[in-house]
Amino acid sequence: KQMGTVLEPKSDYNYSTIDGRKAVAERGIGYMLQYPVFGIGVDNFSRAECTISPKLESLNRTGPVRCTAPHNSYVQAGAEIGAPGFLVWLSLELGMVFTLLRLRRRLPRAWRRGNETERFVYGATTFMPLAMIGFAVTSFFVSFAWMEPLYIMAAFTTGLQIALAEYYRAQA
């Protein structure tokens, strides 16, 4: 029965219930609009769902309240750190992709078959952007804005750039 909602998405609970993904995302965007500069605070989305959520009015405070996660890292970041913070977070995520691709374009093509270090750097500038694109896509389905993968990739990107600068300096 649940698999049948794939063909009829409007009958799925994520589309139609108060705690479905659609309603949670709409409330998250509402939090961002209500608190545009600083947001509701890092990792406070679930708390907001139980304290300041518009869903509390519709529940009439008679039933149990479900303190849900946003299930979308973009909604999470926007609601929790506001519009300026969201732009910084998004630029970190997307900036790594473009930084690594730009770095790859500057590398000599001969590095594909060069020594061990050159092959590693060339490969890293291929696979790390793919990893970031994978993170960016899956971020639509999980609340991972403050989890380690994004920040580990930022550290790897920075380390790769520093190591490459040292390699060039040693070669000169």
N, CA and C atoms as an extended XYZ file, in Angstrom:
516
Properties=species:S:1:pos:R:3:atomname:S:1:resname:S:1:resid:I:1 pbc="F F F"
N         0.836       -1.197        0.000 N   LYS     1
C         0.000        0.000        0.000 CA  LYS     1
C         0.882        1.264        0.000 C   LYS     1
N         1.910        1.237        0.857 N   GLN     2
C         2.800        2.403        0.944 CA  GLN     2
C         3.546        2.626       -0.369 C   GLN     2
N         3.958        1.562       -1.031 N   MET     3
C         4.673        1.692       -2.305 CA  MET     3
C         3.765        2.278       -3.380 C   MET     3
N         2.472        2.126       -3.244 N   GLY     4
C         1.533        2.693       -4.205 CA  GLY     4
C         1.541        4.210       -4.214 C   GLY     4
N         2.036        4.819       -3.145 N   THR     5
C         2.085        6.285       -3.098 CA  THR     5
C         3.140        6.852       -4.044 C   THR     5
N         4.013        6.006       -4.554 N   VAL     6
C         5.005        6.469       -5.525 CA  VAL     6
C         4.286        6.964       -6.777 C   VAL     6
N         3.228        6.266       -7.159 N   LEU     7
C         2.460        6.660       -8.339 CA  LEU     7
C         1.434        7.745       -8.029 C   LEU     7
N         1.063        7.865       -6.762 N   GLU     8
C         0.112        8.895       -6.334 CA  GLU     8
C         0.716        9.647       -5.145 C   GLU     8
N         1.662       10.559       -5.402 N   PRO     9
C         2.382       11.194       -4.291 CA  PRO     9
C         1.490       12.025       -3.361 C   PRO     9
N         0.374       12.541       -3.856 N   LYS    10
C        -0.476       13.362       -2.988 CA  LYS    10
C        -1.201       12.532       -1.938 C   LYS    10
N        -1.208       11.214       -2.099 N   SER    11
C        -1.847       10.363       -1.090 CA  SER    11
C        -0.850        9.911       -0.024 C   SER    11
N         0.422       10.250       -0.176 N   ASP    12
C         1.452        9.869        0.788 CA  ASP    12
C         1.365       10.772        2.024 C   ASP    12
N         1.655       10.213        3.177 N   TYR    13
C         1.589       10.990        4.418 CA  TYR    13
C         2.581       12.150        4.417 C   TYR    13
N         3.694       12.025        3.695 N   ASN    14
C         4.668       13.120        3.634 CA  ASN    14
C         4.106       14.348        2.926 C   ASN    14
N         3.104       14.139        2.129 N   TYR    15
C         2.492       15.244        1.398 CA  TYR    15
C         1.276       15.801        2.135 C   TYR    15
N         0.582       14.954        2.868 N   SER    16
C        -0.729       15.359        3.356 CA  SER    16
C        -0.848       15.582        4.864 C   SER    16
N         0.056       15.074        5.691 N   THR    17
C        -0.116       15.208        7.143 CA  THR    17
C         0.645       16.402        7.698 C   THR    17
N         0.298       16.769        8.912 N   ILE    18
C         0.907       17.930        9.565 CA  ILE    18
C         2.389       17.713        9.879 C   ILE    18
N         2.797       16.470       10.036 N   ASP    19
C         4.205       16.162       10.287 CA  ASP    19
C         4.903       15.570        9.068 C   ASP    19
N         4.263       15.651        7.894 N   GLY    20
C         4.878       15.174        6.660 CA  GLY    20
C         5.983       16.113        6.210 C   GLY    20
N         6.809       15.642        5.324 N   ARG    21
C         7.962       16.432        4.865 CA  ARG    21
C         7.558       17.774        4.251 C   ARG    21
N         6.466       17.791        3.530 N   LYS    22
C         6.032       19.040        2.890 CA  LYS    22
C         5.679       20.084        3.943 C   LYS    22
N         4.903       19.712        4.936 N   ALA    23
C         4.496       20.644        5.985 CA  ALA    23
C         5.699       21.084        6.825 C   ALA    23
N         6.590       20.154        7.118 N   VAL    24
C         7.778       20.494        7.904 CA  VAL    24
C         8.654       21.476        7.128 C   VAL    24
N         8.824       21.254        5.832 N   ALA    25
C         9.629       22.167        5.014 CA  ALA    25
C         8.981       23.551        4.953 C   ALA    25
N         7.669       23.592        4.820 N   GLU    26
C         6.979       24.892        4.792 CA  GLU    26
C         7.153       25.632        6.121 C   GLU    26
N         7.064       24.906        7.223 N   ARG    27
C         7.283       25.548        8.528 CA  ARG    27
C         8.734       26.016        8.656 C   ARG    27
N         9.674       25.213        8.158 N   GLY    28
C        11.085       25.603        8.209 CA  GLY    28
C        11.349       26.880        7.432 C   GLY    28
N        10.759       26.992        6.265 N   ILE    29
C        10.899       28.229        5.475 CA  ILE    29
C        10.238       29.384        6.219 C   ILE    29
N         9.136       29.087        6.895 N   GLY    30
C         8.482       30.104        7.723 CA  GLY    30
C         9.371       30.588        8.853 C   GLY    30
N        10.109       29.672        9.498 N   TYR    31
C        11.039       30.080       10.556 CA  TYR    31
C        12.107       31.004        9.986 C   TYR    31
N        12.585       30.676        8.792 N   MET    32
C        13.616       31.508        8.179 CA  MET    32
C        13.067       32.901        7.872 C   MET    32
N        11.824       32.964        7.412 N   LEU    33
C        11.219       34.258        7.121 CA  LEU    33
C        10.902       35.028        8.401 C   LEU    33
N        10.541       34.312        9.454 N   GLN    34
C        10.204       34.946       10.731 CA  GLN    34
C        11.461       35.441       11.451 C   GLN    34
N        12.562       34.714       11.309 N   TYR    35
C        13.829       35.075       11.948 CA  TYR    35
C        14.917       35.125       10.873 C   TYR    35
N        14.861       36.131        9.981 N   PRO    36
C        15.723       36.113        8.781 CA  PRO    36
C        17.208       36.347        9.040 C   PRO    36
N        17.569       37.043       10.085 N   VAL    37
C        18.978       37.394       10.270 CA  VAL    37
C        19.757       36.317       11.005 C   VAL    37
N        19.269       35.885       12.154 N   PHE    38
C        20.003       34.924       12.973 CA  PHE    38
C        19.364       33.543       13.020 C   PHE    38
N        18.161       33.390       12.523 N   GLY    39
C        17.490       32.103       12.547 CA  GLY    39
C        17.052       31.724       13.956 C   GLY    39
N        16.726       30.479       14.150 N   ILE    40
C        16.229       30.004       15.448 CA  ILE    40
C        17.336       29.369       16.294 C   ILE    40
N        18.539       29.334       15.773 N   GLY    41
C        19.675       28.779       16.514 CA  GLY    41
C        20.074       27.411       15.999 C   GLY    41
N        21.367       27.172       15.975 N   VAL    42
C        21.899       25.910       15.461 CA  VAL    42
C        21.334       24.736       16.248 C   VAL    42
N        20.857       23.764       15.528 N   ASP    43
C        20.320       22.520       16.076 CA  ASP    43
C        19.055       22.728       16.921 C   ASP    43
N        18.298       23.778       16.625 N   ASN    44
C        17.077       24.072       17.377 CA  ASN    44
C        15.803       23.825       16.587 C   ASN    44
N        15.885       23.202       15.433 N   PHE    45
C        14.688       22.995       14.622 CA  PHE    45
C        13.664       22.149       15.371 C   PHE    45
N        14.088       21.044       15.938 N   SER    46
C        13.155       20.172       16.670 CA  SER    46
C        12.526       20.896       17.849 C   SER    46
N        13.316       21.699       18.529 N   ARG    47
C        12.783       22.475       19.659 CA  ARG    47
C        11.738       23.477       19.174 C   ARG    47
N        11.999       24.111       18.045 N   ALA    48
C        11.029       25.059       17.491 CA  ALA    48
C         9.730       24.352       17.122 C   ALA    48
N         9.841       23.141       16.647 N   GLU    49
C         8.642       22.381       16.280 CA  GLU    49
C         7.749       22.138       17.501 C   GLU    49
N         8.315       22.113       18.695 N   CYS    50
C         7.536       21.854       19.913 CA  CYS    50
C         7.197       23.116       20.696 C   CYS    50
N         7.735       24.265       20.271 N   THR    51
C         7.497       25.477       21.063 CA  THR    51
C         6.868       26.615       20.263 C   THR    51
N         7.397       26.927       19.084 N   ILE    52
C         6.900       28.095       18.345 CA  ILE    52
C         6.226       27.728       17.030 C   ILE    52
N         6.052       26.454       16.793 N   SER    53
C         5.509       25.987       15.521 CA  SER    53
C         4.044       26.378       15.331 C   SER    53
N         3.681       26.787       14.121 N   PRO    54
C         2.268       27.047       13.839 CA  PRO    54
C         1.403       25.793       13.957 C   PRO    54
N         2.003       24.620       13.909 N   LYS    55
C         1.221       23.385       14.022 CA  LYS    55
C         0.615       23.237       15.409 C   LYS    55
N         1.176       23.917       16.414 N   LEU    56
C         0.645       23.825       17.768 CA  LEU    56
C        -0.783       24.356       17.840 C   LEU    56
N        -1.067       25.398       17.055 N   GLU    57
C        -2.416       25.960       17.034 CA  GLU    57
C        -3.411       24.971       16.443 C   GLU    57
N        -2.995       24.285       15.387 N   SER    58
C        -3.913       23.344       14.750 CA  SER    58
C        -4.110       22.095       15.597 C   SER    58
N        -3.135       21.747       16.431 N   LEU    59
C        -3.299       20.597       17.319 CA  LEU    59
C        -4.125       20.952       18.545 C   LEU    59
N        -4.314       22.254       18.749 N   ASN    60
C        -5.104       22.741       19.868 CA  ASN    60
C        -4.531       22.317       21.213 C   ASN    60
N        -3.254       21.960       21.173 N   ARG    61
C        -2.514       21.542       22.371 CA  ARG    61
C        -3.203       20.417       23.145 C   ARG    61
N        -3.970       19.603       22.457 N   THR    62
C        -4.657       18.498       23.125 CA  THR    62
C        -3.942       17.178       22.910 C   THR    62
N        -3.319       17.027       21.785 N   GLY    63
C        -2.666       15.759       21.488 CA  GLY    63
C        -1.171       15.855       21.679 C   GLY    63
N        -0.498       14.757       21.484 N   PRO    64
C         0.961       14.773       21.598 CA  PRO    64
C         1.582       15.585       20.453 C   PRO    64
N         2.676       16.226       20.746 N   VAL    65
C         3.368       17.041       19.758 CA  VAL    65
C         4.620       16.295       19.324 C   VAL    65
N         4.787       16.168       18.039 N   ARG    66
C         5.963       15.483       17.506 CA  ARG    66
C         7.017       16.538       17.160 C   ARG    66
N         8.151       16.461       17.801 N   CYS    67
C         9.244       17.409       17.561 CA  CYS    67
C        10.105       16.857       16.436 C   CYS    67
N         9.781       17.189       15.207 N   THR    68
C        10.431       16.576       14.049 CA  THR    68
C        11.660       17.334       13.602 C   THR    68
N        12.530       16.592       12.971 N   ALA    69
C        13.692       17.182       12.299 CA  ALA    69
C        13.229       17.660       10.926 C   ALA    69
N        13.961       18.567       10.294 N   PRO    70
C        13.513       19.086        9.000 CA  PRO    70
C        13.626       18.100        7.843 C   PRO    70
N        14.461       17.083        7.945 N   HIS    71
C        14.672       16.105        6.865 CA  HIS    71
C        15.108       16.770        5.563 C   HIS    71
N        15.765       17.915        5.673 N   ASN    72
C        16.294       18.633        4.519 CA  ASN    72
C        17.356       19.577        5.062 C   ASN    72
N        18.606       19.370        4.684 N   SER    73
C        19.700       20.180        5.226 CA  SER    73
C        19.597       21.642        4.823 C   SER    73
N        19.034       21.927        3.662 N   TYR    74
C        18.885       23.309        3.213 CA  TYR    74
C        17.859       24.041        4.065 C   TYR    74
N        16.736       23.398        4.324 N   VAL    75
C        15.713       23.979        5.196 CA  VAL    75
C        16.279       24.116        6.608 C   VAL    75
N        16.999       23.108        7.055 N   GLN    76
C        17.599       23.144        8.382 CA  GLN    76
C        18.549       24.331        8.523 C   GLN    76
N        19.466       24.479        7.584 N   ALA    77
C        20.440       25.572        7.664 CA  ALA    77
C        19.753       26.926        7.576 C   ALA    77
N        18.816       27.080        6.666 N   GLY    78
C        18.123       28.361        6.519 CA  GLY    78
C        17.333       28.733        7.754 C   GLY    78
N        16.617       27.777        8.331 N   ALA    79
C        15.799       28.059        9.505 CA  ALA    79
C        16.666       28.296       10.740 C   ALA    79
N        17.738       27.553       10.881 N   GLU    80
C        18.510       27.619       12.113 CA  GLU    80
C        19.544       28.733       12.150 C   GLU    80
N        20.067       29.169       11.007 N   ILE    81
C        21.073       30.243       11.044 CA  ILE    81
C        20.679       31.461       10.219 C   ILE    81
N        19.462       31.498        9.718 N   GLY    82
C        18.984       32.669        8.998 CA  GLY    82
C        19.560       32.762        7.593 C   GLY    82
N        19.103       33.761        6.861 N   ALA    83
C        19.499       33.917        5.457 CA  ALA    83
C        20.995       34.176        5.272 C   ALA    83
N        21.616       35.087        6.040 N   PRO    84
C        23.065       35.301        5.842 CA  PRO    84
C        23.883       34.037        6.129 C   PRO    84
N        23.564       33.359        7.201 N   GLY    85
C        24.278       32.121        7.537 CA  GLY    85
C        24.033       31.040        6.508 C   GLY    85
N        22.808       30.978        5.993 N   PHE    86
C        22.489       29.992        4.963 CA  PHE    86
C        23.332       30.229        3.716 C   PHE    86
N        23.505       31.487        3.338 N   LEU    87
C        24.324       31.790        2.161 CA  LEU    87
C        25.781       31.385        2.384 C   LEU    87
N        26.281       31.577        3.584 N   VAL    88
C        27.651       31.147        3.898 CA  VAL    88
C        27.741       29.626        3.844 C   VAL    88
N        26.766       28.936        4.446 N   TRP    89
C        26.746       27.471        4.447 CA  TRP    89
C        26.673       26.938        3.026 C   TRP    89
N        25.798       27.520        2.216 N   LEU    90
C        25.635       27.074        0.832 CA  LEU    90
C        26.896       27.356        0.018 C   LEU    90
N        27.535       28.500        0.261 N   SER    91
C        28.759       28.805       -0.476 CA  SER    91
C        29.888       27.864       -0.071 C   SER    91
N        29.896       27.410        1.176 N   LEU    92
C        30.883       26.412        1.590 CA  LEU    92
C        30.655       25.122        0.819 C   LEU    92
N        29.404       24.697        0.763 N   GLU    93
C        29.071       23.442        0.087 CA  GLU    93
C        29.377       23.508       -1.409 C   GLU    93
N        28.853       24.513       -2.067 N   LEU    94
C        29.040       24.616       -3.516 CA  LEU    94
C        30.428       25.142       -3.881 C   LEU    94
N        30.988       25.973       -3.008 N   GLY    95
C        32.311       26.528       -3.272 CA  GLY    95
C        33.381       25.470       -3.397 C   GLY    95
N        33.254       24.404       -2.609 N   MET    96
C        34.240       23.325       -2.695 CA  MET    96
C        34.190       22.636       -4.048 C   MET    96
N        33.004       22.450       -4.577 N   VAL    97
C        32.875       21.800       -5.887 CA  VAL    97
C        33.603       22.623       -6.939 C   VAL    97
N        33.295       23.910       -6.983 N   PHE    98
C        33.884       24.760       -8.016 CA  PHE    98
C        35.366       25.007       -7.785 C   PHE    98
N        35.794       25.104       -6.534 N   THR    99
C        37.213       25.279       -6.228 CA  THR    99
C        38.023       24.084       -6.721 C   THR    99
N        37.531       22.895       -6.444 N   LEU   100
C        38.255       21.685       -6.850 CA  LEU   100
C        38.240       21.495       -8.360 C   LEU   100
N        37.129       21.814       -9.007 N   LEU   101
C        37.079       21.699      -10.468 CA  LEU   101
C        37.997       22.723      -11.132 C   LEU   101
N        38.053       23.930      -10.583 N   ARG   102
C        38.960       24.960      -11.114 CA  ARG   102
C        40.412       24.533      -10.905 C   ARG   102
N        40.691       23.941       -9.737 N   LEU   103
C        42.044       23.439       -9.460 CA  LEU   103
C        42.406       22.342      -10.453 C   LEU   103
N        41.474       21.472      -10.738 N   ARG   104
C        41.730       20.385      -11.691 CA  ARG   104
C        42.059       20.927      -13.081 C   ARG   104
N        41.362       21.964      -13.509 N   ARG   105
C        41.627       22.553      -14.839 CA  ARG   105
C        43.038       23.134      -14.925 C   ARG   105
N        43.586       23.573      -13.790 N   ARG   106
C        44.927       24.165      -13.790 CA  ARG   106
C        46.029       23.115      -13.748 C   ARG   106
N        45.686       21.882      -13.417 N   LEU   107
C        46.700       20.829      -13.342 CA  LEU   107
C        47.100       20.370      -14.744 C   LEU   107
N        48.367       20.024      -14.933 N   PRO   108
C        48.792       19.475      -16.226 CA  PRO   108
C        48.124       18.126      -16.490 C   PRO   108
N        47.698       17.897      -17.712 N   ARG   109
C        47.054       16.621      -18.072 CA  ARG   109
C        48.005       15.434      -17.866 C   ARG   109
N        49.286       15.704      -17.953 N   ALA   110
C        50.272       14.637      -17.774 CA  ALA   110
C        50.223       14.049      -16.357 C   ALA   110
N        49.629       14.764      -15.416 N   TRP   111
C        49.554       14.273      -14.044 CA  TRP   111
C        48.643       13.049      -13.933 C   TRP   111
N        47.791       12.810      -14.904 N   ARG   112
C        46.953       11.601      -14.879 CA  ARG   112
C        47.818       10.353      -14.825 C   ARG   112
N        48.989       10.418      -15.452 N   ARG   113
C        49.882        9.266      -15.500 CA  ARG   113
C        51.253        9.608      -14.900 C   ARG   113
N        51.279       10.669      -14.096 N   GLY   114
C        52.536       11.111      -13.495 CA  GLY   114
C        52.960       10.242      -12.327 C   GLY   114
N        53.784       10.824      -11.466 N   ASN   115
C        54.239       10.075      -10.299 CA  ASN   115
C        53.077        9.898       -9.310 C   ASN   115
N        53.364        9.207       -8.217 N   GLU   116
C        52.308        8.862       -7.258 CA  GLU   116
C        51.588       10.100       -6.720 C   GLU   116
N        52.321       11.127       -6.372 N   THR   117
C        51.725       12.351       -5.833 CA  THR   117
C        50.856       13.036       -6.877 C   THR   117
N        51.359       13.146       -8.090 N   GLU   118
C        50.598       13.808       -9.153 CA  GLU   118
C        49.307       13.057       -9.472 C   GLU   118
N        49.375       11.737       -9.525 N   ARG   119
C        48.166       10.941       -9.778 CA  ARG   119
C        47.163       11.098       -8.638 C   ARG   119
N        47.658       11.149       -7.402 N   PHE   120
C        46.770       11.316       -6.253 CA  PHE   120
C        46.048       12.657       -6.323 C   PHE   120
N        46.803       13.717       -6.575 N   VAL   121
C        46.196       15.056       -6.641 CA  VAL   121
C        45.206       15.133       -7.789 C   VAL   121
N        45.567       14.587       -8.921 N   TYR   122
C        44.666       14.610      -10.080 CA  TYR   122
C        43.386       13.834       -9.772 C   TYR   122
N        43.531       12.682       -9.155 N   GLY   123
C        42.357       11.891       -8.787 CA  GLY   123
C        41.510       12.574       -7.729 C   GLY   123
N        42.162       13.187       -6.762 N   ALA   124
C        41.429       13.879       -5.691 CA  ALA   124
C        40.589       15.022       -6.249 C   ALA   124
N        41.112       15.716       -7.254 N   THR   125
C        40.339       16.819       -7.838 CA  THR   125
C        39.220       16.312       -8.734 C   THR   125
N        39.164       15.021       -8.947 N   THR   126
C        38.056       14.400       -9.665 CA  THR   126
C        37.012       13.873       -8.686 C   THR   126
N        37.459       13.122       -7.690 N   PHE   127
C        36.526       12.415       -6.822 CA  PHE   127
C        35.977       13.270       -5.682 C   PHE   127
N        36.741       14.236       -5.205 N   MET   128
C        36.226       15.083       -4.130 CA  MET   128
C        35.057       15.952       -4.590 C   MET   128
N        35.088       16.550       -5.784 N   PRO   129
C        33.887       17.278       -6.229 CA  PRO   129
C        32.679       16.356       -6.376 C   PRO   129
N        32.910       15.123       -6.823 N   LEU   130
C        31.804       14.167       -6.925 CA  LEU   130
C        31.227       13.859       -5.545 C   LEU   130
N        32.088       13.734       -4.560 N   ALA   131
C        31.614       13.494       -3.196 CA  ALA   131
C        30.784       14.668       -2.698 C   ALA   131
N        31.213       15.879       -3.014 N   MET   132
C        30.451       17.062       -2.590 CA  MET   132
C        29.120       17.163       -3.328 C   MET   132
N        29.099       16.806       -4.580 N   ILE   133
C        27.830       16.793       -5.317 CA  ILE   133
C        26.903       15.746       -4.705 C   ILE   133
N        27.444       14.604       -4.335 N   GLY   134
C        26.657       13.580       -3.660 CA  GLY   134
C        26.086       14.095       -2.347 C   GLY   134
N        26.897       14.828       -1.599 N   PHE   135
C        26.410       15.410       -0.352 CA  PHE   135
C        25.314       16.429       -0.626 C   PHE   135
N        25.528       17.272       -1.644 N   ALA   136
C        24.544       18.314       -1.972 CA  ALA   136
C        23.201       17.716       -2.377 C   ALA   136
N        23.222       16.643       -3.128 N   VAL   137
C        21.975       16.008       -3.571 CA  VAL   137
C        21.273       15.329       -2.397 C   VAL   137
N        22.012       14.552       -1.641 N   THR   138
C        21.378       13.824       -0.536 CA  THR   138
C        20.958       14.753        0.598 C   THR   138
N        21.485       15.973        0.623 N   SER   139
C        21.090       16.938        1.646 CA  SER   139
C        19.621       17.323        1.547 C   SER   139
N        18.996       17.040        0.417 N   PHE   140
C        17.570       17.302        0.285 CA  PHE   140
C        16.740       16.309        1.094 C   PHE   140
N        17.341       15.218        1.549 N   PHE   141
C        16.586       14.150        2.196 CA  PHE   141
C        16.989       13.868        3.634 C   PHE   141
N        18.039       14.507        4.126 N   VAL   142
C        18.510       14.277        5.490 CA  VAL   142
C        18.844       15.599        6.171 C   VAL   142
N        18.801       15.609        7.483 N   SER   143
C        19.166       16.791        8.270 CA  SER   143
C        20.640       16.675        8.645 C   SER   143
N        21.511       17.031        7.727 N   PHE   144
C        22.950       16.862        7.912 CA  PHE   144
C        23.716       18.181        7.887 C   PHE   144
N        23.050       19.296        8.090 N   ALA   145
C        23.728       20.588        7.968 CA  ALA   145
C        24.901       20.717        8.929 C   ALA   145
N        24.783       20.147       10.127 N   TRP   146
C        25.845       20.308       11.128 CA  TRP   146
C        26.617       19.020       11.371 C   TRP   146
N        26.427       18.042       10.517 N   MET   147
C        27.150       16.786       10.665 CA  MET   147
C        28.535       16.894       10.015 C   MET   147
N        29.386       15.955       10.315 N   GLU   148
C        30.795       16.017        9.948 CA  GLU   148
C        31.123       15.989        8.464 C   GLU   148
N        30.387       15.295        7.593 N   PRO   149
C        30.856       15.144        6.209 CA  PRO   149
C        31.206       16.446        5.497 C   PRO   149
N        30.380       17.454        5.634 N   LEU   150
C        30.645       18.726        4.960 CA  LEU   150
C        31.950       19.347        5.461 C   LEU   150
N        32.165       19.305        6.746 N   TYR   151
C        33.322       19.968        7.327 CA  TYR   151
C        34.602       19.153        7.138 C   TYR   151
N        34.474       17.844        7.091 N   ILE   152
C        35.630       17.001        6.768 CA  ILE   152
C        36.058       17.259        5.326 C   ILE   152
N        35.090       17.361        4.424 N   MET   153
C        35.421       17.657        3.017 CA  MET   153
C        36.054       19.040        2.894 C   MET   153
N        35.601       20.005        3.693 N   ALA   154
C        36.226       21.338        3.680 CA  ALA   154
C        37.683       21.237        4.133 C   ALA   154
N        37.938       20.423        5.155 N   ALA   155
C        39.313       20.234        5.631 CA  ALA   155
C        40.155       19.531        4.566 C   ALA   155
N        39.587       18.520        3.906 N   PHE   156
C        40.312       17.821        2.838 CA  PHE   156
C        40.636       18.770        1.688 C   PHE   156
N        39.675       19.611        1.314 N   THR   157
C        39.891       20.559        0.218 CA  THR   157
C        41.000       21.539        0.567 C   THR   157
N        40.959       22.059        1.779 N   THR   158
C        41.993       22.990        2.221 CA  THR   158
C        43.350       22.299        2.276 C   THR   158
N        43.377       21.102        2.816 N   GLY   159
C        44.624       20.342        2.888 CA  GLY   159
C        45.191       20.040        1.520 C   GLY   159
N        44.339       19.711        0.572 N   LEU   160
C        44.791       19.432       -0.791 CA  LEU   160
C        45.424       20.673       -1.419 C   LEU   160
N        44.801       21.810       -1.203 N   GLN   161
C        45.360       23.046       -1.762 CA  GLN   161
C        46.697       23.396       -1.123 C   GLN   161
N        46.810       23.218        0.169 N   ILE   162
C        48.083       23.498        0.863 CA  ILE   162
C        49.156       22.515        0.407 C   ILE   162
N        48.809       21.242        0.317 N   ALA   163
C        49.777       20.235       -0.117 CA  ALA   163
C        50.225       20.489       -1.551 C   ALA   163
N        49.313       20.901       -2.405 N   LEU   164
C        49.667       21.191       -3.796 CA  LEU   164
C        50.595       22.406       -3.884 C   LEU   164
N        50.324       23.418       -3.078 N   ALA   165
C        51.211       24.597       -3.052 CA  ALA   165
C        52.611       24.191       -2.587 C   ALA   165
N        52.700       23.327       -1.592 N   GLU   166
C        53.998       22.834       -1.108 CA  GLU   166
C        54.694       22.004       -2.185 C   GLU   166
N        53.953       21.198       -2.887 N   TYR   167
C        54.514       20.375       -3.958 CA  TYR   167
C        55.098       21.258       -5.042 C   TYR   167
N        54.352       22.284       -5.449 N   TYR   168
C        54.850       23.217       -6.471 CA  TYR   168
C        56.113       23.939       -5.969 C   TYR   168
N        56.100       24.343       -4.696 N   ARG   169
C        57.250       25.040       -4.126 CA  ARG   169
C        58.474       24.129       -4.109 C   ARG   169
N        58.284       22.859       -3.774 N   ALA   170
C        59.387       21.896       -3.734 CA  ALA   170
C        59.920       21.625       -5.151 C   ALA   170
N        59.040       21.626       -6.149 N   GLN   171
C        59.446       21.382       -7.525 CA  GLN   171
C        60.239       22.576       -8.092 C   GLN   171
N        59.915       23.769       -7.617 N   ALA   172
C        60.611       24.967       -8.110 CA  ALA   172
C        61.945       25.058       -7.444 C   ALA   172
